[in-house]
Amino acid sequence: MLPLRCSWSLARANYSTKARKHIVARYSDEFPEKLLNRKQKVPTHMYIANAEAAARISQYLEPHFQSSGCDTVMELNSGAGYFTRHLLDRESQFRRIILLESMDHFMPRIQELHALYPERVKVRQGDFVNLWKLVYMDKMDGGSRVADLLGDVPQKAFTDDINMLVFGAVGSYQFFKHLINSLIFQTSLFNLGRCEMILAMPPPIYIHLTCNNEIGYLIYRSTSVLFQILFEHKFIAKVPREDFLPQQTVYNPTKSSKLVKVQSINPEYLYLVKFTPRRNLHELCQSQDLPALWFFIKQNYVSRRNRIIPNLEKWVPGCGPRLIINPQSSESVKPIYPDELPKKLPQYSCQSTTMSTRNYYPGINIYTQFGDLLPSQVLTLFSQFRQWPEYGESSFLASLENALLKLETANDEQNLEDGVTLPEEDDVEADEMLEEESADTASTSAKRRRNASS
């Protein structure tokens, strides 16, 4: 008789084999074998698997499409074209449909759509999810990969209405970090205008980007603060994970994992969400000060225990009393979508609010930590710091200049993140939650972290 653990493992293996055979039998006519035969930890590229799933998603997005006056839509990895058909049905609204595809397998079918609608459907082959890699390659050899990939995207001023809608399913944490950097350094995608993104994404990434400090500092990080300052965001719906290919492996947390409470939230779903760069971003922080804001947040959120006054006094000695004795009245922030009920949001995620440069944290003292502040309060603190007369001669600017030099010489965007700031505490576990790393990448990252901490 087999031991209980052994028999359970065999049963699970048999079930997985049957499930895989079912997936192959159902989808092999439409999808390549590589999307069917291997489950992935956190797939970076995902495809809508069938027409029923596309129809459900189209229903969820109906009110958002109706309220948008944008006539251009970009679909990422349209694959078998299930959702593309719903975009084509909106002939009066979407006069231009841009299809970006990263897999050769789907290109003949997508090119057929271009042949049928030569003026309306534009096709480009490229990896939009790894846009940051194209930016780096262009920087290295002076190429035009990004410009070529985005050649059909209309260009508008940042304060104008959105220049296009982007729809897709993305599981890459690095992609969202690149969107932040694109806004901060005014490069890549957001150089063409404020595009609105409607994406299906893994719950842990969305929770990380939209949480507040109540979840704990392991999840509430510099990227959370930056994302909420830069973007307005709205949760739309949960969509079944099984409606997307490739399939995802089951998460099996270790007993010592600190991430169970996040990883265990809705693993059988993806979150359908919408986010847009704030139209008034450059009123909240002038474009030339955005890199300083980015560096200010990155440096001060290296550790969850960093205290505000001791940290700022390293750059501006004696500034503490100005923060403790603040005669200014605070301006509260308001929800951007008042009809959005907080109790219907995913656990730990927060409503998107307005931002203010006068949303002061009440009662700052020498023990107040950066992790105590909400994103709008961090923006307010930076605005105060930026307006102090000592700012222009502070050591902060020298540190910022060194960071920007590292940015120019970094050999990829991940090395930029690691080179400009010390690794945040528990980043190894956080990376496991948010993205799938290859063995080589994980080993390299671990070595960098050990070297930095030694």
Disulfide bonds with the S-S distance in Angstrom:
none
